Amino acid sequence: MKLMRTAAMIGIAKKVYDEAQKPENQAKIQVAVQRLRDRKQPRRH
């Protein structure tokens, strides 16, 4: 059973990796990362 779960996880990880390599998705990822960085920076009043 663990072998099946591991195989499924590897398949899902490969799909995510392949999608992340596409240029249009890289742009979306960069925007999302920048938003997270902006949110984490301390706000000055």
PyRosetta script that sets phi, psi and omega in degrees:
from pyrosetta import init, pose_from_sequence

init()
pose = pose_from_sequence("MKLMRTAAMIGIAKKVYDEAQKPENQAKIQVAVQRLRDRKQPRRH")
pose.set_psi(1, -39.6)
pose.set_omega(1, 179.9)
pose.set_phi(2, -64.9)
pose.set_psi(2, -34.0)
pose.set_omega(2, 178.5)
pose.set_phi(3, -62.9)
pose.set_psi(3, -41.1)
pose.set_omega(3, 178.9)
pose.set_phi(4, -64.7)
pose.set_psi(4, -42.7)
pose.set_omega(4, -179.7)
pose.set_phi(5, -65.1)
pose.set_psi(5, -41.4)
pose.set_omega(5, 178.6)
pose.set_phi(6, -63.8)
pose.set_psi(6, -42.8)
pose.set_omega(6, 178.6)
pose.set_phi(7, -63.0)
pose.set_psi(7, -40.4)
pose.set_omega(7, 178.5)
pose.set_phi(8, -64.9)
pose.set_psi(8, -42.5)
pose.set_omega(8, 179.8)
pose.set_phi(9, -64.0)
pose.set_psi(9, -39.7)
pose.set_omega(9, 178.1)
pose.set_phi(10, -64.7)
pose.set_psi(10, -41.9)
pose.set_omega(10, 178.5)
pose.set_phi(11, -62.1)
pose.set_psi(11, -43.4)
pose.set_omega(11, 179.0)
pose.set_phi(12, -65.7)
pose.set_psi(12, -43.5)
pose.set_omega(12, 179.9)
pose.set_phi(13, -62.5)
pose.set_psi(13, -39.2)
pose.set_omega(13, 178.6)
pose.set_phi(14, -64.7)
pose.set_psi(14, -41.6)
pose.set_omega(14, 179.3)
pose.set_phi(15, -62.6)
pose.set_psi(15, -44.7)
pose.set_omega(15, 178.9)
pose.set_phi(16, -62.9)
pose.set_psi(16, -43.4)
pose.set_omega(16, 179.4)
pose.set_phi(17, -62.2)
pose.set_psi(17, -45.5)
pose.set_omega(17, -179.7)
pose.set_phi(18, -62.5)
pose.set_psi(18, -41.4)
pose.set_omega(18, 179.3)
pose.set_phi(19, -66.5)
pose.set_psi(19, -36.6)
pose.set_omega(19, -178.3)
pose.set_phi(20, -69.0)
pose.set_psi(20, -21.0)
pose.set_omega(20, -178.8)
pose.set_phi(21, -79.2)
pose.set_psi(21, -15.6)
pose.set_omega(21, -179.0)
pose.set_phi(22, -71.3)
pose.set_psi(22, 137.3)
pose.set_omega(22, -175.8)
pose.set_phi(23, -57.7)
pose.set_psi(23, -40.8)
pose.set_omega(23, -178.4)
pose.set_phi(24, -66.7)
pose.set_psi(24, -32.4)
pose.set_omega(24, 178.0)
pose.set_phi(25, -78.1)
pose.set_psi(25, -30.2)
pose.set_omega(25, 176.6)
pose.set_phi(26, -63.1)
pose.set_psi(26, -39.6)
pose.set_omega(26, 178.5)
pose.set_phi(27, -63.4)
pose.set_psi(27, -42.5)
pose.set_omega(27, 178.7)
pose.set_phi(28, -63.7)
pose.set_psi(28, -40.5)
pose.set_omega(28, -179.9)
pose.set_phi(29, -64.9)
pose.set_psi(29, -42.5)
pose.set_omega(29, -179.8)
pose.set_phi(30, -63.0)
pose.set_psi(30, -40.2)
pose.set_omega(30, 178.0)
pose.set_phi(31, -63.6)
pose.set_psi(31, -44.3)
pose.set_omega(31, -179.6)
pose.set_phi(32, -63.8)
pose.set_psi(32, -41.8)
pose.set_omega(32, 179.2)
pose.set_phi(33, -64.7)
pose.set_psi(33, -40.8)
pose.set_omega(33, 179.4)
pose.set_phi(34, -64.0)
pose.set_psi(34, -39.4)
pose.set_omega(34, 177.3)
pose.set_phi(35, -62.0)
pose.set_psi(35, -42.1)
pose.set_omega(35, 178.6)
pose.set_phi(36, -63.9)
pose.set_psi(36, -41.2)
pose.set_omega(36, 179.1)
pose.set_phi(37, -64.2)
pose.set_psi(37, -41.6)
pose.set_omega(37, 179.1)
pose.set_phi(38, -63.6)
pose.set_psi(38, -36.8)
pose.set_omega(38, -178.7)
pose.set_phi(39, -70.8)
pose.set_psi(39, -32.5)
pose.set_omega(39, -177.3)
pose.set_phi(40, -78.9)
pose.set_psi(40, -22.3)
pose.set_omega(40, -179.0)
pose.set_phi(41, -65.8)
pose.set_psi(41, 139.7)
pose.set_omega(41, 179.7)
pose.set_phi(42, -65.0)
pose.set_psi(42, 137.2)
pose.set_omega(42, 179.8)
pose.set_phi(43, -87.0)
pose.set_psi(43, 135.5)
pose.set_omega(43, -180.0)
pose.set_phi(44, -105.6)
pose.set_psi(44, 133.2)
pose.set_omega(44, -178.4)
pose.set_phi(45, -97.5)
pose.dump_pdb("model.pdb")
